[in-house]
């Protein structure tokens, strides 16, 4: 049984989302019902990218090869109570230690997936001689700005087409997909021009538009490429010998991490939009265009967002005065808020320690108590009345 109870880290702001370069402030709290001997109470700030996946190498014998990579983005330790390594006594009672620490200026955005993560956390612990050190862990989100106005590609229109013959060569299906621009932010409506030309004798009743996340997870010896459908929007059936245009689908970008791999060597994220029609059980007609997801919208696009009329619809609005980068937001009609996506909810049950020598780093994490957690991303809404 632990000699420490009610061990927790409480931050000075909620939700726990920070931008690179910001200061983190909070308190560490715990209680003990007995006297304990210790050499110190500490809190660590850690940010890592971790990739971990397995590959079968002998299907008959069930062999597998594990690939891992670990990249440290930040790590610092603050002594909350210490006597230079000498042992001292904490009497029975309740303790509270204030702390403050500074984030580096260059950090990648938080991200979670099945085979890797970009994760930041605070870990408080008490060093007990000849005993396991009681500790507590608090993950938090880092959001790095990706300003779409700084990308020429974000303003570029994208178009794709695919044609598949069905049965005899005279019957075919053609799909066409076009976006007016490539760059979007979470909360923005994707405006597209799309059509499905069904020049067959049958009805096509399986068609959809998909927002897809493509992730590259890198290790020294092998990379893992994954594809995950983030959203599916169904398309109404297309009658035989007819053409249908897709002008009644509202595609809203969910809360997502930005495209690319800024400040991160081991995880790279890209997005695409696909229009797909199923022709048979094994054949499809598909058009796909690349998208660039950022978190600062293009100028002049404030009409591309859903309108909210009630103050209660807006939660956790970002205080723009807290943003370290100035002049990012064109006007106050489109409001950035914080929002999470259920697919990024994970169980956090491990952490890393970093000895001074990199050669002593362990590529496998240490275990800790389990907790459910999800990174939180910027999401934009349009205010009907900017004075709300």
N, C-alpha and C positions, 0 to 999 in steps of 0.2 A: 504493500500500500504506500502511495506517495506521501511524503512528509509535507508536501505543498498542495494547497487547495485554491480553487478559484483563480488559477493562473491564466492571465489574459493580457492582450495588448489592445489598447483603445486609442484610435487615431483621432486627431483633432478635426477631421472633416469626414463627411459621408455624402455620397459613396466614396470608397477608397480608390479613387482614380487620380493619377498624377501625370504631369507632363515632364519631360526631361528638363533638368535644371531646377526644378522646384524643391522646396524644403518640406520635409516630412516631420511633423510634430505629433507627439502622443505621450501616453503613459503606460508603464508596465505595472500591473497589479497582481498581488498574490497574498495569501495568508498561510500561516503555519500555527498549529496548535501545540508545538513543542519547540524547544531550543534546537537549532541546527548549526553545525559547523560548516563553513564554506570558505572558499578562496575568492569568491566574487559572483556578482550578478551582472549579466551581460545581455546586450541585444545586438544582433547581426542584421545587416541589410545585404541581401543577396539577389542578384539577377543572373539567370543562366538560360542558355539554349541547350536542350537535351534531346537527342535523337536516339531511339532504341527500337530496332525491329529484327525479326528473325527470318531466315530463309531455309527451306528444307534442302538438304544436300544429298540425301540418300533416302528416297521414298520407301524402299524395301525395308531398310533398317530403322527408319524413323529418325535419322540424323538431322541436325539443324545447325546452322551457323548464325551467331548473333553479331549484329553490327551496331555500334554505338558511337556517338560523338558528343562532346561536352565543350561548351564555350562559355567562359565567364564574362559577363558584361559589367558587373559591379560586385564588390564585396568589401564590407567594412564592419568593424566591431567597435562598439561603445561600451566602456565599463560604467555600469550604473552604480555599483558599490564594489570597491576593491581597495586592498591595502598592498598593492604591488606584488601580488602573488602570495602574500602571507595569509595564514588561516585566521579567521575571525568568527565571531558568533552572531547569529541572528536570533533574537529572543522570540518567543511566541507572540503572535500579533498579526496585524495587517500592514502590508507595505505597498507603497506607491512611489515609483520613480519616473520623473519626467525625462524625456529625451527629445533630441532634434538631430536631424541628419540631412545632408544635401545630396540630391541625385546628380549624377553626371549629366553633361549636356547632350551626349550622343548615346541614345538607347533605342533598341528596336521595340515595336509595339508588342504587347502581350498577345499570346496565341496558344491555343490548346487543340491538339488532335490526338488520334489514337496512338500514333507512334512517335510523338514528340511534343515539345512545348517550348515557348519562350515565357518564362515565369519569373516573377519577382515576389519576394516575401521577406517579412521580418520574423526573426526567431529569437525569442528571449529564453535564457536558460540560467540555471544556478549550478555552479560547480560544487559538487559534494565529493570530498575525498573518499575513494574506495567504494563509491556508489554510482548508480546511474544518475545522470544529471536530469532533473525535472526541467521540462521546457514547454513552450507553446509556440505555435506557428500562425502567422497571419499573412495570407497572400493578398496582393493588391495589383491593380491594373496600371500599366504604363501606356499612354497614348502618344505616339509621335506624329507630328503633323505631316500630312502629305497634301500640299496645296496644288490642286489641279490646274490653277492658273499658271503654274510654272512649267507645265508640260504641254508641248506642242501637239503631242499625240492625243491628249484629252479632248481637243476641239475637233478632231478629225472624224468624218463620217466613215462608217464601216458597212460593207455589203457583202453578202455571200449567197450562192445559189447552188442547188443540187437537183439533178434530174435522174430519175430511175425508171427504166422500162418495166412494164408489168405484162406478163403473158406474151402476146405477139408484139412485134416492134412498134406497132401503131399506137399502143396504149402506153401511157406514161404518167408519172406524177412529177411535178416540178414545185420546189419550195424556194421562196426568196425571202431573205431577211436583211433588213437595213436599219441602222440606227443613225439618228441625226448627228450624234457625237459619240465619243468613246468613253469620256470621263463622267463618273457619277459618284455621289456620296450616299451613305445610308440615309434612308428616308425619302430619297428622290425618286420620282416616277420616270421609268425608262420609256421614252417616246420612240416607238419603232414603226416602221412600215414593213408589213409582212403579208405574204400571199401564198396560198396553196392551190395549185392548178391540178385538178383531178381529171385527167383525160382517160379514165377507165370506165368500165361498165358497173363498177361496184361502189358502194358507199364507204368512205374512209371515216371510221369512228374512233380511231386511236391516234390522237395528235396532241402535242403539248409544246410549250416553251419552257426551257429550263435555264436557271442560273447555276453555273457549275464552278466549283472551286478546284483548281489544280494546284497541288502542293508538291514541291520537291524537297525531300528530306535527305541531307547529305552526310555521309561519313567518309573517312579516309579511303576505305576500300570499295564502297558501293553506295549508290543512291537508290532511294525508294521514291517512285512517282505515284501519287494517288489522285483519284478523281472523285469528288463528292458532289452530289446534287444538293444545292442549298434550297432552292425553291422550284416547284413544278406548277405551272399554270395550264390547266386543261383548255383545249380548243374544241369548239363545237364541231360536230360531224360535217364532213364535206360531201355533198351529193355527187352522184356520178356525172361526168361530163360537165363540170362546173368549176368556177374559181371562187375561192373564199378569201376575203381580206380580214386581217386580224386588227380591227380597230376598236374592239370592245374589251380588251384585256388591259387591266391596270397592273403594271409590273412595278412594284415598289422594292427598292433595294433594302434588305434587312440590315440590322447592325452587324457589321463585319470589320475585320482588320483590313488595312489598306493593302493594295497590290505591292508586289516587289519584295525586296529583302534588305531594306535600308538598315545599316549597322548590324546586319546578321549574316553570317557566312553559311549557316547550316540549314536554314529553312527559307524557302522562296515560294511566294504565293501569287497565283495568277487566276484571273476569272474569264469566263466566256459565257455567251448567251447562245442557246441552241434552239432551233425550231426543228422538231422531229415528227415525222409521220410514219407509223408502223404499217407496212404493206402486207407482210406475211409474218408468221411466227419468228422468222429469222432474218427478215430484210426490212430496211428502213431507208427513208429519204430524209437527209439531215443537212441543214445549213447552220453554220456556226461563225460567230464574230467574237473577237476579243473585246473585253471591257477593262477599263482602268478604274479601280475603286480607290478613291481618296477620302479625306475627311474635311477638306475645305472646298466648298463648291465653286464652280466656274462663275465668274461675274455674269450678271444678266439672266441667271437661271432661277430666280426666286419664284417664278410661277409654276415650277415643276414639282411642287411639294404639296402634300395634303394640308388642308386648312383646318385648324382647331379653333373653336369658338369659346370654350370654357376654360377658365384657369385650372380646373381640376384635371384637365387632360394633360397638363404639362407638369412633369415631375423631375426633380433634380436638374433644373436648368443650370447650364454652365455659367458661372460668373466670369464674364469676359475679362474683367479686370485682373483675374487670376492667371490669364493666359500669358505665358512669357513672350510669345511672338506677337508683335503688334500688327495692326492693319490687315488681319486675315479675313475679316467678315465684312461683306459689302454693305449690309444694312441690318437693322434689327427686326425686320419682318420675318426672316427665316431664322429660327432659334435653334441652336444646338442643345440637345439634351443628352443624358446618358441612358443607355438601354442595353439589355443583355439579350442574347440569343440562346434558346434552350439547348441547341446542339453543342454548345461549348461548355456545358456544365460537366465538371469532372470531379473525381474523388482525389483530393490531395492527401497523400499519405507518405511523402518522403521529402528529403532535403539533402543538400550537398554541403560538405565542409571543404575548405580550401586551405591546406597547409601553405607555408610560405614558398616552398619549392613546388613548382608545377609538376615535377617528376613524381611527386607523392600524391597527386590528385587521384582519387578513385572514381572511375567512370560509372560506377554503380552507386546509386543514392542510398542514404541511410533511412530507415523507417521511422515514422512518427505516427501520432494519432490521426485517424481518418476524419476528413471534413469535406463537405460538398462546397464547390466554389465554381464561379464562372467569371471570366474577364468581361468587362463592360466597355462598350464602344460609343462613340459619338453618333447621334442620330438626329436628323434635322426635321423640324416641323414648321409650318407656316402659320403665323398668328393672324387671325382675322382682325384683331385690334391690337396694334403694337404697344398700346398703353396698358394692356392687361398685366 
